[in-house]
Structures are given as C-alpha cells and as structure tokens.
Amino acid sequence: MTERVYYTDPYVTEFDASVVHSESLDGKPAVILDRTAFYPTSGGQPFDTGTLGEARVIDVVDRDDDVLHVLDRPLGTGPVTGRIDWDRRFEHMQQHTGQHVLSAACDHLLKARTESFHLGSVSATIDLSREVSPKEIERAVDDANRIVWEDRPVGIRFVDAEDAATLPLRKEPARGGRLRLIDVEGFDISACGGTHVARTGGIGSIAVAGWEKLRGGTRIEFVCGVRALRAHRALRDTVAASVRLISVLPGELPASIERMQAEAKDTRRRIKDLQARLATFEGTALAGTAEPVGADRVVFGALEGWDPNGLKTIASAIVERPGHVACLLGLPAPAAIVIMRGAGASIDCSGLLRLLTDRFGGKGGGRPDLAQGGGLQGTAEEILAFARANL
C-alpha cells in the first residue's frame, strides 16, 4: 500500500521514498513507491508531473491501494527522491478548491447541486443539477469570491462513516469506510481525495468563462487564480487589438461588430447581384467563341476568380442559345468545373466530367444536361485540350 503524502500535506514538493515494484504500462516503464506526493488522476483532477531521480513522471495512475508512476525511462528499485512540478500542482489546487467554494455557493444560494466536476488544461467545469440563469450564476460567483477574499481556513480531516453521518456534508459520499474531508470553515464540508490550498485566499479569485444548458442542467466553465489572470490578459489583449482595428472604445465593440456584420451582409448581397449581371455579360461574350463539335457548338473557357455558382450563371447565359454547350473551368488550380448543355445539344455532360476526373483527379457528378465538380489537377490548357479530344 502506497502512503499518500498529498492526503495530509499537499504543499510537499520534495520527498524521499523507495521503489518497491517495477513494471511497464502501455510500453512505458512504471514504478510503485512505498510513499508518494504525486497525485494520480482521480475525482476530475489530473495527475501531477515532476521527477523521480533522473526520470520524468509522465503519468500517475490510481490502482486500488497503490499509486503507479509512469516514467520516461526505467528506474531501479531502492531509494529515490521525488520532486513535484509545483506550478502545475498549485494551479490544480487553486482550481479544485475554487470548485468546492463555487459548488457550495450554487448549492446554498441556488439549490443547484453539482453532479460532476472536470479539471481541464485551460479551464474547469461543473455540471449543475438544474438550469440556472446568468443572473443566478453571477450571484453564486459573487458569494464564492466573498469566501475567497475572507481567506477562510481550508482544513483536512479523516472520519469514519458514523462520524460523517453527523456532519453537514454537501454531498453524499461516493464510498463508505474512512473518509477524507475538506472543510472550508463555516461554508462547506465535502468528502474529497484531491489537493487543495490551505486557505481560501490561495484560490485568488473565481471567474466564470461561460455556461451552457446541458441535459436539463447547466454546465459552468470557470477559472481560478493563475488561470483567471491568464484569461484576463488574453481578454485584455484581444479587446485592445480589436479596439485598435475598429477604432472604437471597448464598450462600443459589440454594437460596432453588429453594424459591421450588417454592412458585410449588405455588401455580399450587392456583390452577388453584380456578379450575376457580370456573369450574363461574360456568358454573352464567351458565346461568340463557341467551337463546332459535331452538331453542337461548345465554349471551352478558363475563368479566373469565379466560384462554381458564378460558373453556372455564365454557363446558363451561354446555353440560352440552342445547340450550345459550356465547358468552363474556374481558376486557380485545383480547378472547379461546370459542364452544361442547352436545348438541342447532344453532348453527355456527366460522361465528359467522369472522363476528366478520371484523368485529372477531383470529384463531381451530375446529369447529362448539367455536371459540375472540383479539385482537377493540371493546367487549364491540358484540361481543355483533353475535353476537346474526347468530344
């Protein structure tokens, strides 16, 4: 059985231990120690990293009564010194303790129980048992930060099931037997095996990054302490860059973005209308270049800057003339292609497209009177010459 040093003192960053067992896990060397300060992935909290001697700890696994340390190189049995990556550990301590305080605030004020907790690499989430409004979330966050700034003690104690039954635990313990309790003085008592700061002031602050409805409840994303500072800096830099680009005050950003979106939508509509008119003129001009192919007249064209919809509009203008066929490429490569025939023309558009995609790659499909595709690799001259040769 591994003695878990972090259970009683999560601030231990260096410790001496002995390797009592070696094995491999997924092809990586792994060891069990007689005692460890490394926290294994458990209860929604990720594992600690650091070193054992010269070996780096790359994963820590909770295995019943033991803790398995996965390493980047083999480690022999005997004495070893472990060192915890403190920045990672303390960041996790801030988030996990912040979760206890935020969950308790949601429970006290909103009667919304925390169903699950996940601590990710950038933020953490709690899933609440019911849907809550943005105003309710802010009430809970304000109350949680009040507890943070009061710098209340966060105690660790161990009790048996009988004693636990007499305490106001926020949540029914998931297991029986001897329990480890985290006690935020006068605010929350919860059974938990994670690492936590010694006083709520160590959380720094709790900030909600977002929320969403989820399966009849609410998922709240939040950051604490170091992560809250990082999030603030990222938001500050984003807002500052946006203010410089748009030349408005920070408070004017939402209205300015909304106005720009409306202007962009109107501009796109106008461009689409102008492109349709231009496509008609382009089709009329190209119709004069039609080449006789049997009883049909075919326009072979390579056009720069037209998307498939534009090519179809141009082709439609060409095939308004009886017996005309349009075979149009959109450049640059990989080329889009539209093949269309008008009334009285006999060329199989889909058959020609299959020949072209077999030769030049890409994909597409259609009917005998209209086929279109994209992704053709080759020069416009090569593709159009091949089309001519196969009609």
Secondary structure, 3 states (H helix, E strand, C coil): CCEEHHHCCCCCCEEEEEEEEEEEECCEEEEEECEECCCCCECCECCCCEEECCEEEEEEEEECCEEEEEECCCCCCEEEEEEECHHHHHHHHHHHHHHHHHHHHHHHHHCCCEEEEEECCCCEEEEECCCCCHHHHHHHHHHHHHHHHCCCEEEEEEECHHHHCCCCCCCCCCCCCCEEEEEECCCEEEECCCCCCCEHHHHCCEEEEEEEEECCEEEEEEEEHHHHHHHHHHHHHHHHHHHHHHCCCHHHHHHHHHHHHHHHHHHHHHHHHHHHHHHHHHHHHHHCCCEEECCEEEEEEEEECCCHHHHHHHHHHHCCCCCEEEEEEEECCCEEEEEEECCCCCCCHHHHHHHHHHHHCCEEEEECCEEEEEEECCCHHHHHHHHHHCC
